[in-house]
Each structure stands twice: as structure tokens, then as C-alpha cells.
Amino acid sequence: MKPPRFAHLVLKPTLACTANCKTCSTRKKLHKTKIREGQLDINDWKRLFPEMYALGMSKLIISGGEPTLYKDLIALVAEGKKYGWEIGLNTNGSLIDQEYARRLKDAGLDSVTLSLYSSEPEFHDQIRCHTGLWQKAVEAARIFVEIREKQDPAFRVNMQTLLCKGNSRQFPDLIWLAYALRLSSITFSYLEGDFNERAFLLDEDEITEFREEIIPETVQTIEKSAGDKWTKRMAVSAVESIFPLGRLSLHDYAKGVYRSAAPCPIPSFFSIVLANGDVHPCNMVEYAHYPVVGNLREKTFSEMWRGHEWTNFRKHGFDLCRYCPVPEQVTIPIERRPEFARLQLLLGRRPLTSLRLPAKRMVFSRRRLLKAIRERRP
């Protein structure tokens, strides 16, 4: 394994959330406990950033909870941008309006990832346990896409989703929704943290149906959608890589097992820091609630990064590594990145065209969007 070089921080400045997702129960228990311990403030994060910069960090993702609940989010983005980092935001879109989105972009935000778990508002809101969140996420996507098209073509507007009981058959429509909203990409993840109760995991029959029926239908959706051949080819390849068999079986996936128990490289460049200062070496620690390598109130990040506990974790991992879907995440490109424009020109490709809804440009009323999804006439 290569010597560790820190590069990527997921910072969770607040653990409060506007949703109450059923699929997030294990992590919610941890967050509720940590909220009572007191939260670090913007000055604490400002003191942390020079240390992160000295370690070689290049990417800051601000997440939560729901990070837009954090009162100093704009200042946090601006502070991170001072170091030249790539700044991203993970949000459910519930508190985004045009002015707030503009301020985030002006502060230095490079990308936003919106959580959308279904093409059907009712199912998305049911999973979120909050009425109206689907519509707010779609509206937030519209706002950020407008900012990209008017201000900065390099700004990335992404979708994050997962498969669970109830939404697997909607996957082709969800991909079509990403095209309809003119997003940059959609990142698919298997369900995290449901390895005990298994209340939301797909069973073997549902996984077989997804592989044999849903994936081919999704490929057809991609082929019919707007976009250049290269992007479509990458998107098809990504979709066809979901639930591969061989190394793992249907039985493994149905138990929430996504990989071998061997450690992975993620703890050698990545960390999550919670609002109370707890430092996690990987995503699964939020679900397992261990091993936390330390707290910023007691040690510096550099001490933890170079310390025995983190070093040992990199070498050996822990017993829940096989339940972690993060190394197996699939990113499905919807549009070609701007940096590919020159290559595209050299190859004689037409510029990327966008799918337009059967309505006025940038109009995303719930009625029209739902009608477009159901008809799926790209």
C-alpha cells in the first residue's frame, strides 16, 4: 500500500437535518448522540484548515446532516477556497433558493450533489419522512443548473442516489430525470448501514430482476437520451457494472456485502470529521460507531493521521469493511466535462446537446416533469 498522503476531507459542520431518512437509522443514532456533545464553530475549522493544507489536501466536501442548516456555511466555503481546494456540497436541497445558491457559488463552490432517491415524489418523500422534499430537490437542481449555464460551464450539478426496496424498478426513470434536469452526473451507491435489520436491502429475486430487466431498460433510456457517443458509452458501461457477479454472489448482495474483507486505500487519503470534532478514517465508521481515531479537541489532525491507530486501520481495516459500498460506487456521466471539449473537437464530435423537457426551457413544474418522466420521450 502506498504511503498515506491526505487529499480529501468530508466535513460535517452540523449533524442536524431537515429530513429523517428511514435508510439512515444507524447513522442518525450516532449523530443524535454527538449533537449533545457540543459543536465546533467556524473559528475551529479555520484553525484546522492550515494543517490540512500542509498535509496536501486538495478536496473539501461539506456534508451533514443537512449542511445548509449550518449558519456559517458561506464563510466555510469561502475559507476553504482560500487554499485553492475543490469545494463541493452534499445537500437534500430543502433550504436552497436562488439567492442562497448564488452566494454559495460566489463564495467559491465548485460542485453540488443533490440527493434524489426516486423519480416519484411520493416515494422519495416517504423515504425522507418529510413531505415536499422531492420538489425542493428538483427546484434546487433547476437553480444550480441555471447558475452553471449562465455563469460557469465548469460548475458541476450532480445527483446522488441509492437502491432500496421500493425504488429499484424506478431506476430507468431516475436516470431519465437526470437527463431531463441537465445534471452533470448521477452517483449510484448500494445501500449503506442496513447489514443488521436488512429492512431496505433488495433480496436475491429483486437483484436478479434488476440485473436482467432493469439494467437493459436503463441502457435503452441512455441510448435514447441526448448527449455525445462517448458520454453515452461511459454511462452504459457504468450502469452495466452494477451488481456484478463472480467475486460476489446474489446472496452476498442480499446481506449487504459489497466487497472482500481486505482493507482498501480510502483511509490513506480520506477522512470524515464530525461537527463535534470526532475524526473518522472512513465512511463505515459512522454506521459502526467505531473506531473513531480521535477528537480535534484533544489531538491535532496530523497527530491522528500519523498515529498508530490510523496506521493500523489502514493495514488491517475492520470487520465491517465488507459491508462498505463506497469503493464500489458508480458514477454515471450525464454530460461531458468541459475539459473534454478540445478532445471532442479533435475527434470531430458534435458539441454536447442537452435534453429539453416538453415545456419551456428551465420550466420544471411538478405536473409537467412527472408527465415527462412517465412518458419518457427524450
RAHULIN-V542772 format. One line per field, one symbol per residue. ss: DSSP state (H for helix, E for strand, C for the rest). phi: phi as a letter, one per 20 degrees, with the letter a starting at -180 (. if undefined). burial: 1 if it has 24 or more other C-alpha atoms within 12 Angstrom, else 0. A space follows every 10 residues. Layout:
# RAHULIN-V542772
ss->???
phi->???
burial->???
This chain:
# RAHULIN-V542772
ss->CCCCCCCEEE ECCCCCCCCC CHHHHHHHHH HHHHHCCCCC CHHHHHHHHH HHHHHCCCEE EECCCCHHHC CCHHHHHHHH HCCCCEEEEE ECCCCCCHHH HHHHHHHCCC EEEEECCCCC HHHHHHHHCC CCHHHHHHHH HHHHHHHHHH CCCCCEEEEE EECCCCCHHH HHHHHHHHHH CCCCEEEEEC CCCCCCCCCC CCCHHHHHHH HHHHHHHHHH HHHHCCCCHH HHHHHHHHHH CCCCCCCCCH HHHHCCCCCC CCCCHHHHCE EEECCCCEEE CCCHHHHHCC CEEEECCCCC HHHHHHCHHH HHHHHHCCCC HHHCCHHHCE EEECCCCHHH HHHHHHCCCC CCCCCCCCCC CCCCCHHHHH HHHHHCCC
phi->.fgfcfccdd ddfbdfbedb fffdffffff ffffgfendf dffffffffg fffffofccc ddcakdffff fdfgffffff fgemffdccd bemfdecfff fffffffpfd bccdecdaed gffgfffflb fnffffffff ggfffffffe dbfefddddd bbdbgocffe ggffffffff emfeaceecf femdedflfc ffefffffff fedffgffff fffeefpeff ffffffffff eflfdpfcdg ffgfenecaf fffdfgfebc bddefenfdd eaffffeema efeqcffdcf ffffgeffff gffffdmbfd gfeeegfdgd ddfdcfggfe ffgfffemef gfddfdffaf gmecfgffff fffffldf
burial->0001111111 1111111111 1111111111 1001100011 1100110110 0110101111 1111111111 0111111111 1010111111 1111110001 1101101111 1111111111 1011101100 0111111111 1111111100 0001111111 1111111111 1111111111 1111111111 1111100101 1110011101 1001101111 1110111111 1101110111 0111000001 0111111111 0011111111 1111111111 1111111111 1111111001 1101110011 1011001101 1111111111 1111111000 0000000000 1101111000 0101000011 01100101
